[in-house]
Amino acid sequence: MSLVAGADGQKSVFKDGLQVDIISENTVGHGVRVKGVTDPITYPVLEGDVGEVKTSTVSTFAAYTASGTFENITTIPLTAGSWSVGGNIEQAFNNSTSPANLQLAISGYSGGTQTDHVKTLNLLQGIATQTNSSNAALSCAPFLVRCNGSNIYIGGLTIAGTTLYLKSACTYTGTAPQRTGTITAIRIA
């Protein structure tokens, strides 16, 4: 580790490719500014560090077992901290599917439980009009999820446990459509 002082009185600490600026007392907004990892290949972000990424992808399509019911696609476990979480699903229809409603949720509850589903936060709905062997997709923009190691906090809700579920539901008649998806969480604190 080395300490370098700049001409402006600002000091920086360098260790293993990470630069931390120590803002001098005569600077407005005292504190520490972290520049980030300058070489993520040589110095990868470690578990528990800001920037840690957890992701789970299911790339093999699986058929729904019931129309209009939320079903799990995949999960990720969270550890204590604040996380930016997002996900996406892809829905595959076939010639004998008549879809009416497609939904994506990122939830602290498994399967059909919808207690923490909040439209435009962690629940998205779309009108699925694709037929004739076409696909549709929904993406959930990243949102804040906090975890204390025992509970997950989504919006104003407290959910026992530390697992997040990527789920989808589709209302349809005919042959069950199939779905796949990815959920990603990035530690922000």
N, C-alpha and C positions, 0 to 999 in steps of 0.2 A: 504494500500500500504506500502511496506517495501523496504528499500534500504540496500543491502548487498554488502560489499566490499570484494573482494577476495585477496589472498596473492600477486597476481601479479599486484595489483592496479586497476584491472578491477572491475567495479561496475555493479550490476544488480538490476533492479527494478522488484518487483513481485506484481501483482495486479490481483485478480480474475483468478488465474491459468495461467496467461500470464507472461512470462519472457522476459524482454528486457535488453540486455547487453549494457552498455554505455562503449564504447571502450576508454581507457585512451589516453591522448595526446601523450604519448611516444610510442604508438602502430602505426605501419604503417597502413594507411587506417582508419583514424578517422571516427567516426560516430556512428550510432545506428544499432545494429543487433537484429532483432526480432526472437526469438526462435520459437514462435508459441504457440498455445493453447495446454496446457498439458492435458486438460480434456474436449473434445468437447461436451460431453453429459451434463455436469454441466454448462459449459460456451460455448454455441454455438456461431458460427460466426454470427454477426448481419448484417442486411442490411446496405450496405455502407462500410463495413469493408473488407479488403483484405481477400480473402478466401470465400467470399459470393458466393453461388451457385444458379443459376437459371436453371431450367430444365423443359422441357415439353415433355411428351411422349404420343403418340397416339398408343394404343395397339390393337385397333379394325381396321382390314383391311378395306380399302375403295377402290373401283374400280376407275380407270382412266376414265375420260369422253372423252378424245381424245388421239389418238396416237401421240407421238412425241412432246407433249406440256407440259411444266413445270406446275405443279399443287402444291399448298401448301399442306403440311402435318400438320404442326403445327408452332407456333410462340412463341417467347419470347420477352418481352420488356426489354430494357437495360436502365440503369441510367448512369449518367456521370461517366467515369472512363475508365480503360483499362481492357479488358476481353480476356480470352483464350476461344475460342469457337470451338466446334466440334460437330459432329452428325453422325447418321447412319440411314440407311433405310433397310427395308426388303421387298422384292418383292415376291409375291405369284403368280405363274403361274398355269394354269390348262391345261387339255388335248386339249382344242381348242385354245390355244394361241401359236403364233409363234413370239417370241420376237427377236429383232435385236439389240437394243441399250438401255442400262439402264444408267441413269444419276442421280446424286445427286448434289444439290447446297444449300449452306447457303448464303442467300442474304438479302440485305436491301430492295429489291423490291418484291412485291407480284406476284404470278402467273407466266405468260408467259414472263414477262420482264426479259431480260438477260443482261442488261447494265453492271452490276458489276460481271458477271461470268468470273473468271480467272482460266483456267485449272491448276491443281495441287495446287491451293490455296484454293478456295472455290467451285470449280466445279470438279467433278470426273465423268469419263465415263467408262463404262465397256461393254463388249460384252455379252449380256444376251443370253446364249444358253440353259438355263434350260427350259424344257418342261415336260409334263406328270405329272402335279401336284407337281412340285418341287419349291423350293424357291431359291432366290439369295439375297445377301446382299452387300452393299457398305458402307464404313466408311470413314469419312473425319477427318483426323488428326487435332488436335487443332491448330488454327491460331489466330493471334492478330486482335482484333476489338476494335477500340477506339470509345467512345461516349462522346460528350460534353453536353448532355442533350437535344440537338435539332437535331444534325446530327450524323450519323454513318460514320466511316472511315474504309474502307476495302482496304488494299493496298494503292494505291494513289488516290482512289476514295472517294468523299464526297457524301453521300446520305442523303437527307432530311428525318427526322423521327428517331425514336428510336426503331423500331421493326425489329427483325431478323426473316426471314422465312426459315424453312426447306422445301425444294421443291424436287420433283423428276419428271423425265420424262422417258417414255419408248416408243420406237417405236415398234409396234406390228401389227399383223394381227390376225383376229379371235376375240375371247372373250377377253374383257379388263382384264388385270392382276390387282391385288390389291396391295396396299402398306401400310406400317406403318413406324413409325420412332421415333427417339428421338433427341432432340437438347439440348446441355448443355453449359452454359457459367459460367466461374469461374473468379471472380474479381481478377486481379493481381496488380492493382494500382488504 
